[in-house]
């Protein structure tokens, strides 16, 4: 790029000059003159820290999280440098605003707030209607024309909005998920924001609320048949892969059957990953490894009861089975027999009288001697679990009666309770409930964020574990973008889980925590991405020779340091911004106190 005073194309913010739009009030006088801005903006020239202070002040003035979401979205699409400075310096406070739980509400209201999320005609992703699939090459060409030369996407998150969080079929409104997810790829693992592509497949919706909403912005028709869905989805994904053959594709929030079907079809044809199936299992396995180490009983004696048998539940359970096989040498059949699954009809068995979906067959019990449990309470009494894991999206499914029973069943060990459903309104129980009902002995991880718990008897403060996929999917994406494996294998995912379990520092271990503190997410992401790369090289699947050679010649610390060098960070000064190469070097980020920020928000 030249001195930063001109650009052949408009930036995504709509400004005639990307440097000017990201510098804002920090633009020096000389550059203002060159851009013919003299007299058109206030005369004050300030540094990025002052801009950040002003943005945080405005954010704190918003009275609701959805107002904060809209403000942050507008900031991101008008001044991406300032947006990511604000996010990185206040990650613990802002992450729940740009993603769960606030993104759930944002998706539900997406058609109503869309015009206020970005300037008019801002290009912030692809909206691909079912009626335009035959024109997918034209759509991709239009997108190419909207981006700067050299900014071809290296990562995409794609959804059809059919199963958003625990909120159901939101249709085109589901676009908030890819947008939010990619913000976390950038914030947590340093993916280049100019090379991130959110996509929604607008294939209709079966939710009448949206079809009848006069402000709904998606196509107004019901969803297609499975045959028509796969034909259209595969056409789109195939075109994207042809256009951007090295792009990492993350499937997100598809219906259960379609999630498994797309992953099965594409996982050896393109560089792809499903966060609901693979990412959820990966992060939960990382926390589960830590929990098993602290539970007080041998791993082979664990009895794990899953509540919820959709794509996420089965995906998680299979990865836990692999853990017991690989880490503890338990034969697969014996490891699988340590798991019981409960769905909306009760405990899953081969003889309960209904036709099981294919993905549930693996865990269907054959040893139940005709016993059928139609409720979770009955299943708890029958199984007597040491671990209770929820991916049911049923609010308060883990009642106080069930939690007290878990405590009594596990008097000689610490019960493991993982209510993993998002958002909080779908969580199976809260951290406070789990602590109170188990006399503070529970090993706890949730899918949504819960506040710390202070034990009234002692005043001790306990920090809840959050099995947030943000710990793993950004690192997997970064590792994949860097070393370019031909596919992503289960053993690569397992390597990331192991690295997550070992990433806790001494203080976190002493406090009995299951996950590292979120403030260390970029440090942890570098370690996990390095573990991913090392495993990809070990399997001879990495295609980037740089990383192959590094793995073969360098120790772990050197590999992690090299990964950090490729993690994008926003510019600290105007000069760095002008050089337009923030993603090729590492600038130390000094976060504000998260306690200070949380008190403001």
Residue, then its C-alpha position, 0 to 999 in steps of 0.5 A: x500500500x502507498x502512504x495511506x492517502x488514497x485507495x482504489x476501492x472503498x473500504x468495508x466501512x464505506x469510507x473513501x480511504x481505509x486508513x482515514x476511516x480507522x484513524x478517525x480523530x487520530x488522523x494527523x494534520x498532514x494526512x487530513x490536508x492530503x485527503x482534503x479533510x481540512x475544515x471538515x472534521x474537528x481540529x483536535x488530533x488525539x491518540x487511539x487511547x483517547x478514542x478507546x476511552x470515548x467509545x467505552x464511555x458511550x458503551x457504558x451509557x447504553x442501558x441494555x445489552x441489545x443497545x450495546x450490541x448495536x453500538x458495537x456493530x456500528x463501531x466495528x463496521x466503521x472503525x475496525x481498529x478501534x473496535x478490536x482495541x476496545x474488545x481486546x482490552x475489555x474482553x471479559x465484559x464485551x464477549x457476552x455482548x458480541x456473542x452469547x448470550x446477547x447474540x441470541x436476542x440480536x438474532x431474534x431481532x435481526x431483521x428489525x435492527x439490521x439497518x442500524x448495525x452498519x452504514x447503508x450498503x456495507x458489505x459484511x458477509x454473504x446472504x445467499x437465498x435459495x432462489x439465487x443458488x444458481x447464481x452463486x458464481x455471480x454472488x461470489x464475483x460481487x463479493x470479490x469486487x467489494x473487498x480490497x485486493x489481497x483480502x480474499x477470505x481465509x475463513x468463513x462461518x456458514x449457517x442456514x439459521x435452522x437451529x440457532x443456539x437453543x432458540x430454534x429456526x430463525x431463518x435469515x436472522x441467524x446471520x448474527x451467529x457467523x458475524x459474532x463467531x468471526x469476531x471471536x476468531x479475531x479477538x481470541x486467536x488473531x485471525x485477520x478481520x479483513x479476511x473473515x467471511x460470514x455467510x447465511x444460507x437463506x433457505x427459508x424458515x419454518x417459523x411462522x412468526x418470521x414468515x408473518x413478520x412484515x419486517x422480516x428480511x429473508x425469503x418468505x417460504x418454508x424450508x426445502x426437502x432434505x434432497x433440495x437442501x443438500x443439492x443447494x447447500x453442496x452447490x454453494x459450498x462447492x462454488x466457495x471451495x473452487x473460488x477460495x480453495x484454501x479457505x477454512x469452512x466452519x459449519x454452524x447451527x444447522x439442524x442436527x441431521x444436516x449438521x452431520x450430513x454436511x460434515x460427513x460429505x465435506x470433511x475429506x473434500x474441503x478444509x472444514x469443521x463443525x463447531x457444534x459437533x467437533x468444537x463443543x466436544x473439544x472444549x468439554x473434553x478439555x474441562x472433563x479431563x481436568x474434572x476427572x483428575x479432580x473427581x476422586x475416583x478412577x476414570x474407569x469407574x465414571x458413569x456419564x449421563x447425557x441429557x440431550x442427544x442432538x448433534x452437539x450431545x452425541x458429538x461430545x459423548x463420542x469425543x469423551x469415549x475417544x478420551x477414555x480409549x486413548x488416554x486410559x486404555x479402556x477398550x472402545x466397547x467398555x468405554x461406550x458402556x460408560x455412557x447413557x443418553x436421555x432425549x425427549x422420550x427418555x433413556x435411549x435404548x434399542x427396545x423402547x419402541x421408536x425408530x432411533x435417528x441414526x446418530x443416536x444408535x451408537x449409544x443406544x443401550x442393549x443391556x437395560x433388561x427391558x427397563x425404560x426410564x421416561x424421565x430424567x429422575x428415573x434415569x438418575x436413579x437407574x444409572x447412578x451417574x458420577x457425571x451429569x452433562x446437559x445439552x438439552x436446551x431445557x431450562x432447569x432440567x437439572x432440578x434441585x432434587x436431581x442435584x441433591x441426588x447427584x450429591x448423595x450418589x457421589x458422597x465419596x467423590x465429587x460429582x461432575x455437573x456440566x449444564x452446557x445449553x445456551x443461552x442462560x434461559x436454556x441452561x439446565x441449572x445455574x452455578x449457584x444451584x449446583x453449589x448449594x445442592x452439593x455442599x460446594x463439592x461440584x465440579x462445574x462447567x456451563x455453556x453460558x456465563x454465570x456469576x461467581x458464587x460466595x459460600x455463605x458459611x465461609x465467605x469463600x468465592x468460587x469461580x464457575x467453569x465455562x465450557x465456552x467453545x471460544x477456548x477452542x474454535x479460534x485456535x483450531x481455525x488459526x492452526x488450520x489457516x496457518x499450516x493448511x492441513x488437507x483435512x481436520x481429523x479427530x486426533x487433531x481435535x483431541x490434541x487441542x483438548x489435551x492442550x486446553x487441559x494442560x494450559x491451566x496455570x499454577x493459580x488456576x489449578x490451585x483454585x480447582x478451576x477447570x478452564x483457564x481465565x478468559x483474560x488469558x484467551x490469546x495466550x491459550x489460543x497460541x498454545x492450542x493452535x501450536x498443538x493443532x499444528x504439531x498434530x497435523x504435521x505428525x499425521x503428515x497432513x499439513x501442506x505449508x512447508x514452513x510449519x512442517x519444518x518448524x515442527x521438525x526442528x523447533x521445541x514447543x516454546x519456539x513453535x508457540x512464539x512463532x504462532x503468536x507472531x502471526x496473530x493479528x492485533x489492532x494498531x497501537x499508533x497511527x504509524x502502525x496503521x499507516x503501514x497497513x501490516x498489523x497482522x505480521x507482528x505482535x503488539x503487546x496488549x495491556x488489558x484493563x482490569x476486568x473487575x473495573x470494566x465489569x463494574x462499568x458495564 
